[in-house]
Amino acid sequence: MPTPVIVDVVRLASGKGKPGGALSGTHPTSLLVHVLRALVERNDLDPALVDDVITGCVMQTGEQAMNIGRAAVLGAGFPESVPATTIDRACGSSQQAVHFAAQGIAAGAYDVVIAAGVESMSRVPMGSSTMGQDTLGPEAHARYPEGLVNQGVSAELVAQRWKLDRAALDAYSAESHRRAAEAIAAGFFDQEIVPITLTDANGDTVEHKVDETVRASTTAEGLAGLQPAFRTDELVARFPDIEWQIHPGNSSPFTDGASAALIMSEEMASRLGLTPRARFVSYAVCGDDPLLMLTAPIPATQKALTKAGLGIDDIDAYEVNEAFAPVPLAWAHDLGADPARLNPRGGAIALGHALGSSGTRLLTTLVHHLEATGGRYGVQTMCEANGMANATIIERI
């Protein structure tokens, strides 16, 4: 069976996902075009060899509709023979793209695949693909008659169940910014970020190469003054025990971004004279309680560890998406994980969460961190809407 390996991984520096953000003036397809071109240029790869481009994108409407992956392949100048598809597993979309790519290679269906992700939350806002429509349908409503809730309320429920207080949530969030700011200052992201030339609001040409969402001055004391974002009278009546602690500072910000991974069979990498950087040890995907929604990374990671025959102490770094602060804290509690190895370069609270791009963004950071530190194994996991999660374990080569 062919062995899939990671040859390269790249990302854009994050942009604030609102009008005026660094990437907000750029069409989302152009963001994806940039990382696709970077992958083939960095590796002197003939794009005609790419069997498929699998792209994660969540809000597939407006400028991101009609298979943005294929539009980007054409925009990047790849041969017209290179196909592409765009997939949606909510926030884990591009991590699932990686799984599909690696599994396709292992099955012998592909030799070379690009797994990518993109999201422009400034131009295609979260929720714009549903426009207030009922997406569950009558059968799911009948199964959950009290109704599901939005992710912010789910984060409150997770904090309540794991007994995570406001001080712990805010301290964790401030630490995410501290670690990310420290990584930027030390140049730790330089190898994974591909700069992009943009025209700013003043009409000047600028090079964007630093994550815009990181706030080095963030402190737990400063976050303590922010008001809860999801409390309503109706929800207080339904959940009287919630303390209401989730606010913008302990949540991931709206973000624009794109990222991509070049994945191929070990044999093909050898034939092309390319050096693999990591291999896949195991993958898992699972569902969990859709009301809590954000807890599936726990069983997904346990499943991936069992498949790999590894324990959490064997893992040198964990990238757990920081959709909200309770997610990695609950995960670390149940896995018995070392806090020092958890999002060591900061997480999405600081670096941003560009929905469809986040899976390959986490992989990019994880591969580069393992290489910089000499670590062997890394795990990444991502909570996803309606109570799902992907988990991936890689081994540095």
C-alpha positions as CSV (number, residue, x, y, z in Angstrom):
1,M,0.0,0.0,0.0
2,P,1.5,3.4,-0.9
3,T,2.7,5.6,2.0
4,P,1.3,9.1,1.9
5,V,3.8,11.8,3.1
6,I,3.7,15.6,3.6
7,V,6.2,17.3,1.4
8,D,5.3,20.9,2.1
9,V,2.8,23.0,4.0
10,V,2.2,26.8,3.7
11,R,-0.2,29.5,4.8
12,L,-1.0,33.1,4.5
13,A,-0.6,35.4,7.6
14,S,-4.1,35.9,9.0
15,G,-6.2,38.9,8.3
16,K,-9.0,40.4,10.4
17,G,-12.2,39.0,9.0
18,K,-14.0,42.3,8.7
19,P,-14.0,45.3,6.4
20,G,-10.6,47.0,6.6
21,G,-8.8,43.8,7.5
22,A,-5.5,43.2,5.7
23,L,-7.0,40.6,3.3
24,S,-10.5,42.0,3.1
25,G,-9.8,43.7,-0.2
26,T,-8.7,40.4,-1.9
27,H,-11.1,38.0,-3.5
28,P,-11.1,34.6,-1.6
29,T,-10.2,32.8,-4.8
30,S,-7.1,34.9,-5.0
31,L,-6.1,34.0,-1.5
32,L,-6.3,30.3,-2.5
33,V,-4.5,30.9,-5.8
34,H,-1.6,32.4,-3.9
35,V,-0.9,29.4,-1.7
36,L,-1.4,27.0,-4.6
37,R,1.2,28.8,-6.6
38,A,3.5,28.9,-3.6
39,L,3.4,25.2,-3.2
40,V,4.4,24.4,-6.7
41,E,7.0,27.1,-6.9
42,R,8.7,26.2,-3.6
43,N,9.0,22.6,-4.7
44,D,9.7,23.1,-8.4
45,L,6.7,20.9,-9.1
46,D,5.0,20.5,-12.5
47,P,1.4,21.2,-11.6
48,A,0.3,18.8,-14.3
49,L,1.3,16.0,-11.9
50,V,-1.3,17.0,-9.4
51,D,-4.1,14.4,-9.5
52,D,-6.6,16.5,-7.5
53,V,-6.9,19.6,-5.4
54,I,-9.2,19.1,-2.4
55,T,-10.3,22.3,-0.7
56,G,-12.1,23.0,2.5
57,C,-14.4,26.0,2.6
58,V,-17.4,26.4,4.9
59,M,-19.4,29.3,3.6
60,Q,-19.8,28.1,0.0
61,T,-21.9,31.0,-1.2
62,G,-21.3,34.3,-3.0
63,E,-17.7,34.6,-4.0
64,Q,-16.9,31.2,-2.4
65,A,-19.7,29.4,-4.3
66,M,-19.5,27.0,-7.2
67,N,-16.4,25.0,-6.2
68,I,-13.8,27.6,-5.3
69,G,-11.1,25.0,-5.4
70,R,-11.6,24.6,-9.2
71,A,-11.7,28.4,-9.7
72,A,-8.4,28.7,-7.8
73,V,-6.7,25.9,-9.8
74,L,-7.6,27.8,-13.0
75,G,-6.6,31.1,-11.5
76,A,-3.2,29.6,-10.4
77,G,-2.4,28.7,-14.0
78,F,-2.5,25.0,-13.4
79,P,-3.2,22.9,-16.5
80,E,-6.9,22.6,-17.3
81,S,-6.6,18.9,-16.8
82,V,-6.1,19.3,-13.0
83,P,-9.4,18.8,-11.2
84,A,-10.5,20.1,-7.9
85,T,-13.4,19.7,-5.4
86,T,-14.5,21.7,-2.5
87,I,-15.8,20.1,0.7
88,D,-17.5,21.1,3.9
89,R,-17.0,19.5,7.3
90,A,-17.6,22.8,9.0
91,C,-14.4,24.1,10.8
92,G,-12.6,20.8,10.1
93,S,-13.1,21.1,6.3
94,S,-9.4,21.4,5.3
95,Q,-8.3,18.8,7.9
96,Q,-10.8,16.5,6.3
97,A,-9.3,17.5,2.9
98,V,-6.0,16.3,4.2
99,H,-7.5,13.0,5.3
100,F,-9.1,12.5,1.9
101,A,-5.9,13.3,0.2
102,A,-3.8,10.9,2.3
103,Q,-6.4,8.1,2.1
104,G,-6.6,8.5,-1.6
105,I,-2.9,8.1,-2.0
106,A,-2.9,5.1,0.4
107,A,-5.6,3.5,-1.7
108,G,-3.6,4.0,-4.9
109,A,-6.1,6.4,-6.4
110,Y,-3.7,9.4,-6.3
111,D,0.1,10.0,-6.5
112,V,0.1,13.7,-5.9
113,V,-2.7,15.8,-4.1
114,I,-2.9,19.3,-2.8
115,A,-5.2,19.6,0.3
116,A,-6.1,23.2,0.9
117,G,-8.5,25.5,2.7
118,V,-9.8,29.0,2.3
119,E,-12.2,31.4,4.0
120,S,-12.8,35.1,3.6
121,M,-15.0,35.9,6.6
122,S,-14.8,39.6,5.8
123,R,-16.3,39.1,2.3
124,V,-18.5,36.0,2.9
125,P,-19.6,36.4,6.5
126,M,-20.3,33.4,8.7
127,G,-23.9,32.3,8.3
128,S,-24.4,33.8,4.9
129,S,-24.8,30.4,3.3
130,T,-27.9,29.8,5.3
131,M,-29.5,33.2,5.5
132,G,-31.6,32.3,8.5
133,Q,-33.0,29.1,6.9
134,D,-33.7,26.0,8.9
135,T,-31.0,23.6,8.0
136,L,-31.8,20.7,10.4
137,G,-35.1,19.6,9.0
138,P,-38.1,18.2,10.8
139,E,-36.6,14.8,11.7
140,A,-33.6,16.3,13.5
141,H,-35.9,18.8,15.3
142,A,-38.0,15.9,16.4
143,R,-34.9,14.2,17.8
144,Y,-33.8,17.3,19.7
145,P,-37.2,19.0,20.5
146,E,-35.6,21.6,22.9
147,G,-33.4,22.7,20.0
148,L,-29.7,22.9,19.5
149,V,-27.8,26.1,20.2
150,N,-25.1,28.2,18.6
151,Q,-21.4,27.4,19.3
152,G,-21.0,30.2,21.8
153,V,-23.7,28.8,24.0
154,S,-22.1,25.3,23.5
155,A,-18.9,26.8,24.8
156,E,-20.7,28.0,27.9
157,L,-22.1,24.5,28.4
158,V,-18.6,23.0,28.1
159,A,-17.2,25.5,30.6
160,Q,-20.0,24.6,33.0
161,R,-19.6,20.9,32.7
162,W,-15.8,21.0,33.0
163,K,-16.0,23.6,35.8
164,L,-13.9,26.1,34.0
165,D,-14.2,29.6,35.5
166,R,-13.8,33.0,33.9
167,A,-10.3,33.5,35.3
168,A,-9.1,30.2,33.8
169,L,-10.6,31.0,30.4
170,D,-9.2,34.5,30.3
171,A,-5.7,33.4,31.5
172,Y,-5.6,30.7,28.8
173,S,-6.6,33.2,26.1
174,A,-4.0,35.8,27.2
175,E,-1.4,33.0,27.1
176,S,-2.4,32.2,23.5
177,H,-1.7,35.8,22.5
178,R,1.6,35.8,24.5
179,R,2.8,32.6,22.8
180,A,1.8,33.8,19.3
181,A,3.4,37.2,19.8
182,E,6.6,35.5,21.1
183,A,6.6,33.2,18.0
184,I,6.3,36.2,15.7
185,A,9.1,38.1,17.4
186,A,11.4,35.1,17.2
187,G,10.6,34.5,13.5
188,F,9.1,31.1,14.1
189,F,6.4,31.6,11.5
190,D,8.6,32.9,8.8
191,Q,9.1,29.6,7.1
192,E,5.4,28.7,7.0
193,I,4.0,32.0,5.9
194,V,4.0,32.9,2.2
195,P,3.9,36.7,1.9
196,I,1.2,38.2,-0.3
197,T,1.4,41.7,-1.9
198,L,-1.8,43.7,-1.4
199,T,-3.1,47.2,-1.9
200,D,-4.1,48.7,1.5
201,A,-6.9,51.1,2.3
202,N,-4.7,54.1,1.4
203,G,-4.0,52.7,-2.0
204,D,-0.4,51.7,-1.1
205,T,1.2,48.4,-2.1
206,V,2.2,46.5,1.0
207,E,3.5,43.0,1.7
208,H,1.3,41.1,4.2
209,K,3.4,38.6,6.2
210,V,2.5,39.0,9.9
211,D,-0.7,37.6,11.5
212,E,-3.0,40.6,12.0
213,T,-5.1,39.0,14.7
214,V,-2.4,38.7,17.4
215,R,-2.5,41.3,20.2
216,A,0.7,41.2,22.1
217,S,-0.6,43.5,24.8
218,T,-3.5,41.1,25.8
219,T,-3.7,40.4,29.5
220,A,-6.1,38.3,31.6
221,E,-6.9,41.5,33.6
222,G,-7.8,43.3,30.4
223,L,-10.0,40.5,29.2
224,A,-11.8,40.5,32.6
225,G,-13.6,43.7,31.6
226,L,-15.3,42.2,28.5
227,Q,-19.0,41.3,28.7
228,P,-20.4,37.9,27.8
229,A,-21.5,37.7,24.2
230,F,-24.2,35.1,24.1
231,R,-26.4,35.6,27.1
232,T,-30.1,36.3,26.4
233,D,-33.2,36.2,28.6
234,E,-34.5,33.1,26.8
235,L,-31.2,31.2,27.2
236,V,-30.9,32.2,30.9
237,A,-34.4,30.7,31.4
238,R,-33.4,27.5,29.6
239,F,-29.9,27.2,31.2
240,P,-30.2,28.7,34.6
241,D,-26.9,27.3,35.9
242,I,-24.7,28.8,33.2
243,E,-22.3,31.5,34.5
244,W,-22.0,33.3,31.1
245,Q,-18.3,33.7,30.6
246,I,-17.7,33.5,26.9
247,H,-16.8,36.8,25.2
248,P,-14.8,38.0,22.2
249,G,-11.5,37.8,24.0
250,N,-11.7,34.1,24.9
251,S,-13.1,33.2,21.5
252,S,-11.4,33.0,18.1
253,P,-11.9,36.1,16.0
254,F,-13.4,36.3,12.5
255,T,-10.5,35.8,10.1
256,D,-9.5,35.7,6.5
257,G,-6.9,33.1,5.4
258,A,-5.8,30.3,3.1
259,S,-3.4,27.4,3.6
260,A,-2.3,24.3,1.7
261,A,-0.4,21.0,2.0
262,L,1.4,19.1,-0.7
263,I,0.8,15.4,-0.1
264,M,2.1,12.6,-2.3
265,S,3.2,9.0,-2.1
266,E,6.6,8.3,-0.7
267,E,7.6,6.7,-4.0
268,M,6.6,9.7,-6.0
269,A,8.5,12.1,-3.7
270,S,11.6,10.0,-4.2
271,R,11.0,9.9,-8.0
272,L,10.7,13.7,-8.0
273,G,13.7,14.2,-5.7
274,L,11.6,15.8,-3.0
275,T,12.2,15.2,0.7
276,P,9.1,14.3,2.8
277,R,8.8,16.3,6.0
278,A,6.2,14.1,7.8
279,R,4.1,11.0,7.5
280,F,0.7,10.1,8.6
281,V,0.4,7.8,11.6
282,S,-3.4,7.7,12.1
283,Y,-6.6,9.6,11.4
284,A,-9.9,9.6,13.0
285,V,-13.3,11.4,12.7
286,C,-16.2,11.0,15.0
287,G,-19.4,12.6,16.2
288,D,-20.5,13.6,19.8
289,D,-23.3,15.4,21.5
290,P,-24.5,18.1,19.1
291,L,-25.8,20.3,22.0
292,L,-22.3,20.5,23.6
293,M,-21.1,20.5,20.0
294,L,-17.4,21.2,20.8
295,T,-16.4,18.1,22.7
296,A,-15.8,15.6,19.9
297,P,-12.0,16.4,19.8
298,I,-11.7,14.4,23.0
299,P,-13.0,11.0,21.6
300,A,-11.5,11.7,18.2
301,T,-8.0,12.1,19.7
302,Q,-8.5,9.0,21.8
303,K,-9.5,7.1,18.7
304,A,-6.5,8.3,16.8
305,L,-4.1,7.5,19.7
306,T,-5.6,4.0,19.9
307,K,-5.2,3.4,16.2
308,A,-1.6,4.6,16.4
309,G,-0.7,2.5,19.5
310,L,0.4,5.7,21.2
311,G,-0.3,7.5,24.5
312,I,-0.7,11.2,25.0
313,D,2.7,11.4,26.6
314,D,4.3,10.1,23.3
315,I,3.0,13.2,21.5
316,D,5.5,16.1,21.4
317,A,3.0,18.8,20.4
318,Y,-0.8,19.2,20.2
319,E,-2.6,21.6,17.9
320,V,-6.1,21.8,19.3
321,N,-8.2,24.5,17.6
322,E,-9.1,27.3,19.9
323,A,-12.6,28.0,18.7
324,F,-13.3,29.0,22.3
325,A,-11.1,28.7,25.3
326,P,-13.1,25.9,26.9
327,V,-12.4,23.5,24.0
328,P,-8.6,23.0,24.5
329,L,-9.0,23.2,28.3
330,A,-11.6,20.4,28.4
331,W,-9.6,18.4,25.9
332,A,-6.4,18.8,27.9
333,H,-8.2,17.8,31.1
334,D,-9.7,14.6,29.7
335,L,-6.5,13.6,27.8
336,G,-4.2,14.3,30.7
337,A,-2.2,16.5,28.3
338,D,0.9,18.6,29.2
339,P,-0.2,22.3,29.0
340,A,3.3,23.3,27.7
341,R,2.8,21.1,24.6
342,L,-0.7,22.5,23.9
343,N,-0.7,25.1,21.0
344,P,2.9,26.0,21.8
345,R,3.0,28.8,19.2
346,G,-0.4,30.1,20.3
347,G,-3.8,29.1,18.9
348,A,-6.8,30.4,17.1
349,I,-7.7,32.8,19.8
350,A,-4.6,34.7,18.8
351,L,-3.9,33.5,15.3
352,G,-7.4,33.5,14.1
353,H,-9.9,30.9,12.8
354,A,-10.5,31.3,9.1
355,L,-13.0,28.4,9.1
356,G,-12.3,26.4,6.0
357,S,-8.5,27.2,6.2
358,S,-8.0,26.2,9.8
359,G,-7.3,22.5,9.3
360,T,-4.4,23.0,7.0
361,R,-3.3,26.1,9.0
362,L,-2.9,23.9,12.1
363,L,-1.0,21.3,10.1
364,T,1.3,23.9,8.7
365,T,2.2,25.2,12.2
366,L,2.5,21.7,13.6
367,V,4.9,20.4,11.0
368,H,7.1,23.5,11.3
369,H,7.1,23.3,15.1
370,L,8.1,19.7,15.2
371,E,11.0,20.4,12.8
372,A,12.2,23.4,14.9
373,T,12.1,21.5,18.1
374,G,13.1,18.0,17.0
375,G,9.8,16.6,18.1
376,R,8.7,13.3,16.6
377,Y,4.9,13.0,16.9
378,G,2.2,15.7,16.7
379,V,-1.5,15.6,16.9
380,Q,-4.1,18.1,15.6
381,T,-7.8,18.1,16.3
382,M,-10.6,20.4,15.5
383,C,-14.2,20.8,16.9
384,E,-16.8,21.0,14.2
385,A,-20.4,22.1,14.0
386,N,-23.2,19.8,15.2
387,G,-20.8,17.8,17.4
388,M,-18.0,16.4,15.1
389,A,-14.2,16.4,15.1
390,N,-11.3,15.2,13.1
391,A,-8.0,14.1,14.7
392,T,-4.7,13.5,12.9
393,I,-1.4,12.2,14.2
394,I,1.7,12.8,12.2
395,E,5.4,11.8,12.6
396,R,8.2,14.1,11.6
397,I,10.6,12.5,9.1
